[in-house]
Amino acid sequence: MDTGQQHYPLSRSGRLLAALPRPERLHRPLLALAVLMGVTGLGSVIGLIVDDRMITGLPIWAKPLKFAISIAAYALSMAYLLPLVPKMKRTVWWSGTIIALMLGYEMVPIAGQAMRGTTSHFNETTPFDAAVWETMTIAIIVMWVANLAAVIVLTFARIGDRALTRALRWGGAIALIGVGLGAMMPPQRSGVDGIAGAHTVGGGDGGPGLPVLGWSTTGGDLRIAHFVGMHALQAIPLLALFLAGRIADETRRARIVLVAAFAYAGLTALVLWQALRGESLVHPSAPTLLALAALAVVTVAGVLLSGLGARRREAAAEVREPQNQAA
């Protein structure tokens, strides 16, 4: 029956958005983990209100809250993106499930040790604390290997849209490196008996830090590069999806995503370099600012240059259209 409505064919970007997984197709274990982290985050907020204990210079429930938010974002994005992979679905499903299990386990000692009034990471103060930290280390390694498997699959998968395919490949690779940067913290000595590692360079853990985040304001902090890097898997694909509804030219979107991926990798390397020099994020030196400015200039230039080919193609199409109409 004719409804009187006109139907137009979807653009390439429109087809991409229409093909994105519906809620019932999301990776269930990762989605469940995201919901669980939401509940954990809510419990941590309540803890912040009713429990005034402090550890390493922060309220004792600040760390569970930060990890709950971070894990929820990571799990939700993975639950959404993994079903996009067209092949090796069993491998992808198991990789996502192992990631969900390991991240879920990691949250147990983080919250449990907070309830006990002590820290979880690097804590070898007692045999029990050492055993907890050892199991956390194993879980992190298993999770990293599962991430590696997922990234390998993403590297060879073709989603159908070059921009999103690049976003998944580069976002996954950078996130894998970001997670791996956590291995740089144990070699840092805290100077406190029973604590086997630290995240602050040029000062002790527990000094002045940014509100909620706790990132050091007096020295370098390795957690920043770790955090920025691991969330590339959210930031870069989200950019690709944002561009899909605004730029029809697939080649241009793919080029912008590639520029953004290099910029994101550069930013991760920059904050890591800054931390290793014992420099606080909020007190950048002249070399840091110069490097940041150079990165910004290269990024803007790359985005501007990405549109050159698109404009040529649009001009050629405008020339061909009158010719086709005349024919």
Helices and strands as residue ranges (DSSP letters): H 12-19, G 23-25, H 28-50, E 54-55, E 58-59, H 62-81, G 82-84, H 89-116, H 127-156, H 162-180, G 181-184, E 200-201, E 220-221, H 223-230, H 232-244, H 250-276, H 286-306, H 308-326
